[in-house]
Amino acid sequence: MNPPATFWQRFKYLGPSLIVTANVVGSGELIMTTTLGAQAGFVALWMILVSCFVKVLIQLEFGKHAISTGETSLEAFSSLPGPKIGKGHWSIWSWLVIKVFHMMQMGGIVGGVALALNLAIPQIGVVPWACIVGLTTVFLVYGGKYSLIEKFAVVLIAGFSIFSIICVFMVQYTPYAITWPEFKSGFGFELPAALIGVALGAFGITGISAEEVISYPYWCVEKGYAKFTGTVEDNDEWADRAKGWINVMYLDATISMFIYTLTTVAFYLLGAAVLHKMGIVPEGYQTIETLSNMYTKSIGEWAKYVFLVGAILVLFSSVFIGAASNQRMFTDAFAQIGVLDYRNEEQRKKWFGYLAIFLPLLWTALFIFFKSPVLMVMIGGVLLSFMLLLVVYAAFYFRYKRLEPRLKPGKVYDILFWVSGLSIFGFGIYSILKVL
């Protein structure tokens, strides 16, 4: 199908990036970004902005590869150079190992929803609420189709993101007002050594993380970008279609980047302006109640209940979309090691069903055992920083070894792509050295 010809016509084909944005806002921004702001004050603002901007070029390369080849991310990983271990490529096994630890992050987000629900309705304990969240996720994801997931994501993030940005302006009329010197200090490109661990977790999660970069092609394929482009043909018509749908994907990713960057900065500024000045840091079962101070101190006590509703919706959107994304990625990973055929619709749906039940219940059990949402999300974020190395390597391989020559981008794109890749790779190496 030919792509839309005008800027405004492209809008009705947006969606994949909005889905990953809903995942980003709940996991990184609400918990990790505000925690970093509470601990660091304003000094790490530069790092938050960098983490939002530098990864989008890698996301675009993954999306472009999916549109031009029709391959999913893990299917494409199997084409990377290097040996197989058993039936699976080394990159698939690496992904699976990191994902074992990433389950901690998802458990922390389930816990965040449970804590918010417990504050809203304290008659039900945190653990029962966590079980309700897990079972609700199973129910929604088990039969969830793309259109439902896309609409659900858009509705959930819109209201709370707008509310958070308004809160930043409202805080200016309180004792916690942000001054120009404070804001300016956020661009000093400094980071105290004591905050490296939290910063690594925040960099791995805020903006588009490795998790969202890898999941993005699945949504591009399901939205229809690859199907509308069609299989590669040796004619100008195919090249024009491919370029047109890639341009739609560019718009999709760019709009999404602005949404999650604004929201990320809003959360960070609230954490730095209110929580840091109060000297409190979110932790344990008090995480959500501590975060509510950002709103009650900037607007009033009544805002606590608005915050709780927003927190429940945004965090649950991450649980819901995280389950839907991991349902697809794990099924694909198992296919790449020979357990099933991902292209077989019947087998794929069966495994979607298995994982729709298993994953949310596993995350719930992890939260009940560890009981610390911030620590759990931080562990997941640090591991995702390591996964970024694999993601960057794959993106460069796709760009220079597998990209159809007729789709070669311009010099400006390539310069930005290299800046993005080197920035992420450098931070990934820095993360490994610090952790080791």
C-alpha positions as CSV (number, residue, x, y, z in Angstrom):
1,M,0.0,0.0,0.0
2,N,1.3,3.4,-0.9
3,P,2.3,5.6,2.1
4,P,0.4,8.8,3.0
5,A,1.5,11.7,0.9
6,T,1.2,14.6,3.3
7,F,2.3,15.4,6.8
8,W,-1.2,15.4,8.3
9,Q,-2.2,12.2,6.5
10,R,0.7,10.4,8.3
11,F,-0.8,11.1,11.7
12,K,-3.4,8.3,11.5
13,Y,-0.6,5.8,11.0
14,L,1.2,6.8,14.1
15,G,1.2,4.4,17.1
16,P,4.2,2.1,17.6
17,S,6.3,4.8,19.4
18,L,3.3,5.8,21.5
19,I,3.1,2.3,22.8
20,V,6.8,2.3,23.8
21,T,6.3,5.8,25.3
22,A,3.7,4.4,27.7
23,N,6.2,1.8,28.8
24,V,8.9,4.4,29.2
25,V,6.9,6.9,31.3
26,G,5.8,4.4,33.9
27,S,9.0,2.5,34.5
28,G,11.8,5.0,34.1
29,E,10.2,8.4,34.7
30,L,7.9,8.0,37.6
31,I,10.2,5.9,39.8
32,M,13.8,6.1,38.6
33,T,13.9,9.7,37.3
34,T,12.4,11.2,40.4
35,T,14.7,9.1,42.6
36,L,17.7,10.4,40.8
37,G,16.4,14.0,41.2
38,A,15.7,13.4,44.9
39,Q,19.3,12.2,45.4
40,A,21.3,14.4,43.0
41,G,19.3,17.6,42.9
42,F,19.6,19.4,39.6
43,V,23.2,18.3,38.7
44,A,22.2,15.3,36.6
45,L,19.6,17.0,34.4
46,W,22.1,17.0,31.5
47,M,22.3,13.2,31.7
48,I,18.5,12.8,31.7
49,L,18.3,14.9,28.5
50,V,21.1,13.0,26.9
51,S,19.5,9.6,27.7
52,C,16.3,10.8,26.0
53,F,17.8,12.1,22.8
54,V,20.8,9.9,22.0
55,K,18.9,6.6,21.7
56,V,16.2,7.6,19.2
57,L,18.6,7.1,16.2
58,I,19.2,3.6,17.3
59,Q,15.4,3.1,17.6
60,L,15.0,4.4,14.0
61,E,17.6,2.0,12.7
62,F,15.8,-1.0,14.2
63,G,12.5,0.3,12.9
64,K,13.9,0.9,9.4
65,H,15.4,-2.6,9.4
66,A,12.0,-4.1,10.3
67,I,10.2,-2.2,7.5
68,S,12.7,-3.1,4.8
69,T,13.0,-6.8,5.7
70,G,9.9,-7.7,7.7
71,E,12.1,-9.3,10.4
72,T,11.5,-9.0,14.1
73,S,14.4,-7.8,16.3
74,L,15.5,-11.2,17.7
75,E,15.1,-12.8,14.2
76,A,17.4,-10.1,13.0
77,F,19.8,-10.7,15.9
78,S,20.3,-14.2,14.6
79,S,21.8,-12.7,11.4
80,L,24.6,-11.0,13.3
81,P,28.2,-12.4,12.9
82,G,29.3,-14.8,15.5
83,P,28.8,-18.4,16.6
84,K,25.8,-20.4,17.6
85,I,25.6,-22.1,21.0
86,G,23.4,-25.1,20.5
87,K,20.5,-24.0,18.2
88,G,20.6,-20.4,19.3
89,H,22.8,-17.5,18.2
90,W,25.1,-16.0,20.9
91,S,23.1,-12.7,20.8
92,I,19.9,-14.6,21.6
93,W,21.5,-16.3,24.6
94,S,22.9,-13.0,25.8
95,W,19.5,-11.4,25.5
96,L,17.9,-14.2,27.5
97,V,20.5,-14.0,30.3
98,I,20.0,-10.2,30.7
99,K,16.2,-10.6,30.6
100,V,16.4,-13.0,33.6
101,F,17.6,-10.0,35.7
102,H,15.3,-7.6,33.9
103,M,12.4,-9.4,35.4
104,M,13.4,-7.6,38.7
105,Q,12.5,-4.3,37.1
106,M,9.1,-5.4,36.0
107,G,8.5,-6.8,39.5
108,G,9.3,-3.4,40.9
109,I,6.8,-1.7,38.6
110,V,4.1,-4.2,39.7
111,G,5.0,-3.2,43.2
112,G,4.6,0.4,42.4
113,V,1.1,-0.1,41.2
114,A,0.2,-2.2,44.3
115,L,1.6,0.6,46.6
116,A,-0.4,3.3,44.8
117,L,-3.6,1.2,45.1
118,N,-2.9,0.5,48.8
119,L,-2.6,4.2,49.5
120,A,-5.9,4.8,47.6
121,I,-7.7,1.9,49.3
122,P,-5.7,1.0,52.4
123,Q,-8.3,-1.6,53.5
124,I,-6.6,-4.0,51.1
125,G,-2.9,-4.8,51.8
126,V,0.0,-4.3,49.4
127,V,0.5,-8.0,48.7
128,P,-3.2,-8.7,47.8
129,W,-3.1,-5.6,45.5
130,A,0.0,-6.9,43.8
131,C,-1.8,-10.2,43.1
132,I,-4.8,-8.3,41.7
133,V,-2.5,-6.3,39.4
134,G,-0.8,-9.5,38.2
135,L,-4.1,-11.3,37.5
136,T,-5.6,-8.2,35.8
137,T,-2.6,-8.0,33.5
138,V,-3.0,-11.7,32.6
139,F,-6.6,-11.1,31.7
140,L,-5.9,-8.1,29.5
141,V,-2.8,-9.3,27.8
142,Y,-4.0,-12.9,27.1
143,G,-6.3,-11.8,24.3
144,G,-4.8,-8.3,23.6
145,K,-4.5,-7.3,20.0
146,Y,-2.4,-4.5,18.6
147,S,-5.3,-2.0,18.3
148,L,-6.3,-2.5,21.9
149,I,-2.8,-2.0,23.2
150,E,-2.2,1.1,21.1
151,K,-5.5,2.8,22.3
152,F,-4.9,1.8,25.9
153,A,-1.4,3.3,25.8
154,V,-2.4,6.6,24.4
155,V,-5.3,7.1,26.9
156,L,-3.2,6.1,29.9
157,I,-0.2,8.4,29.3
158,A,-2.0,11.6,28.1
159,G,-3.7,12.9,31.3
160,F,-0.9,12.1,33.7
161,S,1.9,13.5,31.5
162,I,0.0,16.8,31.1
163,F,-0.6,16.9,34.9
164,S,3.1,16.4,35.7
165,I,4.1,19.3,33.3
166,I,1.5,21.6,34.9
167,C,2.9,20.7,38.4
168,V,6.4,22.0,37.3
169,F,4.8,25.4,36.6
170,M,2.7,25.2,39.8
171,V,5.8,24.5,42.0
172,Q,7.0,28.0,41.1
173,Y,4.4,29.4,43.4
174,T,5.6,27.4,46.4
175,P,8.7,27.5,48.7
176,Y,10.2,24.8,46.4
177,A,10.3,27.1,43.3
178,I,13.1,26.3,40.8
179,T,15.6,29.1,40.5
180,W,17.6,29.9,37.4
181,P,21.0,29.1,39.1
182,E,19.5,25.7,40.1
183,F,18.3,25.0,36.6
184,K,21.6,26.1,35.1
185,S,23.5,23.8,37.4
186,G,21.9,20.9,35.7
187,F,24.1,21.5,32.6
188,G,27.4,21.5,34.4
189,F,28.1,18.0,33.0
190,E,29.1,16.8,36.5
191,L,28.0,13.7,38.4
192,P,29.0,12.9,42.0
193,A,30.7,9.5,42.4
194,A,28.1,8.5,45.0
195,L,25.3,8.8,42.5
196,I,26.9,6.6,39.7
197,G,24.7,3.6,40.5
198,V,21.4,5.5,40.4
199,A,22.6,7.4,37.3
200,L,23.4,4.2,35.5
201,G,19.9,2.8,36.3
202,A,18.3,6.1,35.2
203,F,20.3,6.2,31.9
204,G,19.4,2.6,31.2
205,I,15.7,3.2,31.7
206,T,14.9,6.9,30.9
207,G,14.1,7.7,27.3
208,I,14.0,4.7,25.0
209,S,15.9,1.9,26.8
210,A,17.3,-1.2,25.2
211,E,14.0,-2.9,26.1
212,E,11.9,-0.5,24.1
213,V,14.4,-0.3,21.1
214,I,14.2,-4.1,20.8
215,S,10.4,-4.2,21.2
216,Y,9.8,-1.3,18.8
217,P,10.1,-3.4,15.5
218,Y,7.4,-5.8,16.8
219,W,4.9,-2.9,17.0
220,C,6.1,-1.5,13.6
221,V,5.4,-4.9,12.0
222,E,2.0,-5.3,13.7
223,K,1.0,-1.7,12.8
224,G,1.5,-2.8,9.2
225,Y,4.6,-0.7,8.1
226,A,6.4,-3.8,6.8
227,K,3.3,-5.3,5.2
228,F,2.4,-2.1,3.5
229,T,6.0,-1.8,2.1
230,G,6.0,-5.4,0.8
231,T,8.9,-7.8,0.1
232,V,12.0,-6.3,-1.6
233,E,11.5,-5.7,-5.3
234,D,14.0,-4.5,-7.9
235,N,12.0,-1.5,-9.0
236,D,11.5,2.2,-8.1
237,E,8.0,1.5,-6.8
238,W,9.2,-0.6,-3.9
239,A,11.9,1.8,-3.0
240,D,9.4,4.7,-3.0
241,R,7.0,2.8,-0.8
242,A,9.7,1.8,1.6
243,K,11.0,5.4,1.9
244,G,7.5,6.6,2.4
245,W,6.7,4.2,5.3
246,I,10.1,4.9,6.8
247,N,9.2,8.6,6.9
248,V,6.0,7.7,8.7
249,M,8.1,5.8,11.2
250,Y,10.4,8.8,11.6
251,L,7.5,11.0,12.4
252,D,6.1,8.4,14.8
253,A,9.4,8.2,16.7
254,T,10.1,11.9,16.7
255,I,6.7,12.9,18.2
256,S,7.1,10.2,20.8
257,M,10.6,11.4,21.7
258,F,9.2,14.9,22.4
259,I,6.4,13.5,24.6
260,Y,8.6,11.3,26.8
261,T,11.4,13.9,27.0
262,L,9.0,16.6,28.3
263,T,7.5,14.1,30.8
264,T,11.0,12.9,31.9
265,V,12.2,16.4,32.5
266,A,9.1,17.2,34.4
267,F,9.4,14.2,36.7
268,Y,13.1,14.9,37.2
269,L,12.6,18.6,38.1
270,L,9.9,17.7,40.5
271,G,12.1,15.2,42.2
272,A,15.0,17.7,42.4
273,A,12.9,20.7,43.4
274,V,10.7,19.1,46.1
275,L,12.1,15.7,47.3
276,H,15.8,16.8,47.2
277,K,15.1,20.0,49.1
278,M,13.0,18.0,51.7
279,G,15.8,15.5,52.0
280,I,13.7,12.4,51.3
281,V,14.3,9.6,48.8
282,P,11.7,7.1,47.6
283,E,12.4,3.6,48.9
284,G,10.6,0.4,49.9
285,Y,6.9,0.4,50.6
286,Q,7.0,4.2,51.1
287,T,8.0,4.8,47.5
288,I,4.6,6.0,46.1
289,E,3.7,8.0,49.2
290,T,7.1,9.7,49.1
291,L,6.6,10.6,45.4
292,S,3.2,12.1,46.2
293,N,5.0,14.8,48.1
294,M,6.0,16.3,44.7
295,Y,2.3,17.1,44.1
296,T,1.0,17.8,47.6
297,K,3.9,20.2,48.2
298,S,3.5,22.0,44.9
299,I,-0.3,22.1,44.6
300,G,-1.9,21.0,47.8
301,E,-3.0,18.0,49.8
302,W,-5.9,17.3,47.5
303,A,-3.4,16.6,44.7
304,K,-2.3,13.4,46.4
305,Y,-5.5,11.6,45.2
306,V,-5.1,12.9,41.7
307,F,-1.5,11.7,41.8
308,L,-2.5,8.3,43.0
309,V,-5.0,7.9,40.1
310,G,-2.3,9.0,37.7
311,A,0.4,6.8,39.2
312,I,-1.9,3.8,39.1
313,L,-2.7,4.4,35.4
314,V,0.9,5.2,34.3
315,L,2.6,2.4,36.2
316,F,-0.1,-0.1,35.1
317,S,0.5,1.0,31.5
318,S,4.1,-0.1,31.9
319,V,3.0,-3.5,33.4
320,F,0.4,-4.0,30.6
321,I,2.6,-2.9,27.7
322,G,5.7,-4.6,29.3
323,A,3.8,-7.9,29.4
324,A,2.6,-7.5,25.8
325,S,6.1,-6.6,24.6
326,N,7.8,-9.4,26.5
327,Q,5.1,-11.9,25.4
328,R,6.3,-11.2,21.8
329,M,10.0,-11.0,22.5
330,F,10.3,-14.2,24.6
331,T,8.2,-16.1,22.0
332,D,10.6,-14.9,19.3
333,A,13.6,-15.8,21.4
334,F,12.3,-19.3,22.0
335,A,11.7,-19.6,18.3
336,Q,15.3,-18.6,17.6
337,I,16.6,-21.4,19.8
338,G,14.4,-24.0,18.1
339,V,11.5,-24.3,20.5
340,L,8.8,-23.2,18.0
341,D,8.3,-21.5,14.6
342,Y,7.5,-17.8,15.1
343,R,6.1,-17.5,11.6
344,N,3.5,-20.2,12.4
345,E,0.5,-18.2,13.6
346,E,-1.0,-21.1,15.6
347,Q,2.2,-21.8,17.5
348,R,2.9,-18.1,18.0
349,K,-0.5,-17.5,19.6
350,K,-0.2,-20.5,21.8
351,W,3.1,-19.2,23.2
352,F,1.6,-15.7,23.6
353,G,-1.0,-17.3,25.8
354,Y,1.5,-19.2,27.9
355,L,3.6,-16.1,28.5
356,A,0.6,-13.8,29.1
357,I,0.0,-16.0,32.2
358,F,3.5,-16.7,33.3
359,L,5.2,-13.3,33.1
360,P,2.8,-11.2,35.1
361,L,2.6,-13.8,37.8
362,L,6.4,-14.1,38.0
363,W,6.8,-10.3,38.3
364,T,4.2,-10.3,41.1
365,A,6.1,-13.1,43.0
366,L,9.4,-11.2,42.7
367,F,7.9,-8.1,44.2
368,I,6.3,-10.0,47.1
369,F,9.7,-11.5,47.8
370,F,12.0,-8.4,47.4
371,K,9.5,-5.7,48.5
372,S,11.7,-2.8,47.2
373,P,10.4,-1.2,44.0
374,V,13.2,1.4,43.6
375,L,16.0,-1.2,44.1
376,M,14.3,-3.6,41.7
377,V,13.8,-1.0,39.0
378,M,17.4,0.2,39.5
379,I,18.8,-3.4,39.0
380,G,16.8,-3.8,35.8
381,G,18.0,-0.4,34.6
382,V,21.7,-1.2,35.1
383,L,21.3,-4.5,33.3
384,L,19.5,-2.7,30.4
385,S,22.6,-0.4,30.2
386,F,24.6,-3.5,29.4
387,M,22.1,-4.6,26.8
388,L,22.5,-1.3,25.0
389,L,26.0,-2.5,23.9
390,L,24.3,-5.3,22.0
391,V,21.6,-3.0,20.6
392,V,24.2,-0.5,19.3
393,Y,26.3,-3.2,17.7
394,A,23.2,-4.6,16.0
395,A,22.1,-1.2,14.8
396,F,25.5,-0.5,13.1
397,Y,25.4,-4.0,11.5
398,F,21.9,-3.4,10.2
399,R,22.9,0.1,8.8
400,Y,26.2,-0.9,7.1
401,K,25.7,-4.6,6.2
402,R,22.1,-5.3,5.7
403,L,20.4,-2.0,4.7
404,E,19.0,-2.0,1.1
405,P,21.3,0.4,-0.8
406,R,18.3,2.3,-2.2
407,L,17.3,3.3,1.4
408,K,20.7,4.7,2.4
409,P,20.1,7.9,4.5
410,G,21.8,11.3,4.1
411,K,25.1,12.5,5.7
412,V,23.3,14.4,8.5
413,Y,21.5,11.2,9.6
414,D,24.7,9.2,9.6
415,I,26.6,11.8,11.6
416,L,23.8,11.8,14.2
417,F,23.7,8.0,14.1
418,W,27.4,7.8,14.9
419,V,27.1,10.4,17.7
420,S,24.2,8.4,19.1
421,G,26.0,5.0,18.8
422,L,29.3,6.2,20.3
423,S,27.6,8.0,23.2
424,I,25.6,4.9,24.1
425,F,28.5,2.6,23.6
426,G,30.8,4.8,25.7
427,F,28.3,5.0,28.5
428,G,27.8,1.2,28.4
429,I,31.5,0.6,28.8
430,Y,31.7,3.1,31.6
431,S,28.7,1.3,33.3
432,I,30.5,-2.1,33.1
433,L,33.7,-0.7,34.5
434,K,31.9,1.0,37.4
435,V,29.8,-2.0,38.3
436,L,32.8,-4.4,38.1
